[in-house]
Amino acid sequence: MAVDYLSALNVGSGLNVTQIVDAIVDAERVPRETFLNEKIDEKTVSISSLGEIKSDVKTFDNNLDLLAGNTGLAVGSTDDDVISIEDNGKIAVQPFTHKMEVSQLAASHTVSFQGFTSASQVLASDSFDFDFGTWATNPSPPPAQTFTARTGNTTTNITLTPPANTLADLASAINNEDMGVTANIVRLADNNYAMTLVSKTGEDNQMRISATGDVARVDYYAPGTGAGTLGDALSTAVSGDKFKFSNGTSDIEVTLPAGITAGSYTIDDLAAAFEAEAPANSYKIEVVSGELKVTDETAGANTESWSLSHGPGGTYGAALTFGVASGTNVTGVDSQRDASLNFDPENYAADAAYQVISGQDAEFTLDGVDISRDTNEIEDLLNGVSLTLNKVTTSPVTVSADYNATTALTALELFVAELNFLIQKFKDVTFRGTAGEDNAGPLAGDPLIKSYLNTLKSMTTKPIPGFQADDIFMSNFGVMTELDGTLSINELTFNSFFEANPDAFSALMNTRAVTDSNLVQAEISGSLWQAGNYTFNINPDTTADLDGDAMSLEGGKYKITTGDARGLALTLLGNGEDTTVHIGKSLLDILKDFSNDLLVSNNQIDTKISSYNDDITDYNDKLEELTERMEGERTRYTEQFASMESSVTSFKKTGELLDNFMESWKAGLNG
């Protein structure tokens, strides 16, 4: 505090002007300053409490994730490495126990074409037809194999248009076609690339591939001498194969002798056949140092080129080009090194060499009954569960499913504990306090948080539709609301209801779409659908509708993209049947929607926190304004009192003059 030296020296009025000015200024400043600071403290506490609520809601949301999908159903396999099992949520599960044995796994038909110089190599073929079906080996060839198209097969054509006609372009086109074939390009060595094609698993999903283009049929001969690679082709030929030599004007057709078993042909056989077919012409074919050479003995013949093609039944395509050599010899070289992109061993026996793995079905038994499937992922055998065949069994494997009341009750107890935690948190922060006590919550009476509390409490009592014919309630499982608003569980009620209706437990923690039919599987996607029960109807013309709304058939699934069931997809097993579809959102997911609304960016809590921060900024601005104004007031009061002090000092001097005058006057009278 400043010292009033004038007052201390008894100069002026004698009043402590500094104290008086401080008192006057404080009388005006302190109430407003206290009010503003209290508001700042109040908003700061509110912001802190809102932040705690968001943190608690985030914890609540994370803990719900740990409980999601819990149905009380326990599925298991005595050997997961061989056969694994899981609940797929597409059909309600009834308890079961079965023994299984696997004798064969489903496999994808795999073919590989080698000999490409790079992924950017331009292909001689530009049109490729894919058919799907079964390849069967014949006991008495030819042909060695026979192709039978699967029921409903439709040829899929892929056409390349230059400049997009490289190996990489073909792989991309195959993968984009979505026909169940995956194309991969593999670098085997320098300047040697392979394309591998893999179909879906299953015997009926094997491929037949026919390529056409500038070169009708391109057969692969690995890099090396023409002699050796042609010998590889001949070693896989079947008797009766025809070969043709052509220089564009003259053709010589050679038919390899009949009666020779597959794999017995050599380059020498081909040379001998050539000489036998064309003894009188000027051409000769010979094997020199392991190379196949064609020679035209006519002068100037070195300007010619020859091509060799082969195929049964008079079908020809370029396989090896003979280019110009020195002198009069026109010698075979590997100038045509496109790999074959054909796979048709029924008509071209050599194509069998491209096959890496034949397609096959999975074969297994269920309780001794023989069963086959075209996939190792099996969803249509046991209601509501997916089986994965991983290995061939060496001994029976037991798979089972059963509902466990203890597991379900534990999950429900954790669920209720999470709800009670959040309900109590909202209650504590919005508590208005007890009369006469300073125990109100930091957000006492806050309408936003109060509304959250009311919403949360109401969710625990609302019906949960779409899981069964009748709505499910938490109270069915013994969950009760106590007088203080918290939840408790009556275990007797829980056990009684769960034992009678275990599938209903999904309504609490497992959002799903299921049907009442073993022949129709359901799945739901997106978030625009409404929970409820819907009637599925298959019409005689194989069209279908849901509650009268037409469904579209896409990729083997009936789908609906409008209405309350949008996002629903139904898969028929066999011919399917009319049924009821149940689409239900679990209470857990309903609560997660609630928590996500509180956690999403720019949510109402964030908006309120932002508003409170703005209020604090305003209050701090007002404090600064108050301080500046009070300093001005202090200066004004100080100046006013200084003026008063000056007047008082003047009055004192006048008083002293009068006192002296009176004393002099009194003295004169006495004298």
Secondary structure, 3 states (H helix, E strand, C coil): CCCCHHHHCCCCCCCCHHHHHHHHHHHHHHHHHHHHHHHHHHHHHHHHHHHHHHHHHHHHHHHHHHHCCCCCEEEEECCCCCEEEEECCCECCCCEEEEEEEEECCEEEEEEEEEECCCCCECCEEEEEEEEEEEEECCCCCCCEEEEECCCCCCEEEECECCECEHHHHHHHHHHHCCCEEEEEEEEECCEEEEEEEEEECHHHEEEEEEEECCCCCCCCCCCCHHHHHHHHHHCCCCCCEEEEECCCCEEEEECCCCCCCCCCCHHHHHHHHHHHCCCCCEEEEEECCEEEEEECCCCHHHCCEEEEEEHHHCCCEEEEECCCCCCEEEECCCCCCCCCCECCCCCHHHHHHEEECCECEEEEECCEEEEECCCEECCCCCCEEEEECCCCCCCEEEEEEECHHHHHHHHHHHHHHHHHHHHHHHHHHCCCCCCCCCCCCCCCCHHHHHHHHHHHHHCCCCECCCCCCCECHHHHCEEECCCCCEEECHHHHHHHHHHCHHHHHHHHCCEEEECCCCEEEEECCCCCCCEEEEEEECCCCCEEECCEEEEEECCEEEECCCCCCCEEEEECCCCCCEEEEEECCHHHHHHHHHHHHHCCCCHHHHHHHHHHHHHHHHHHHHHHHHHHHHHHHHHHHHHHHHHHHHHHHHHHHHHHHHHHHHHHHHHHHC
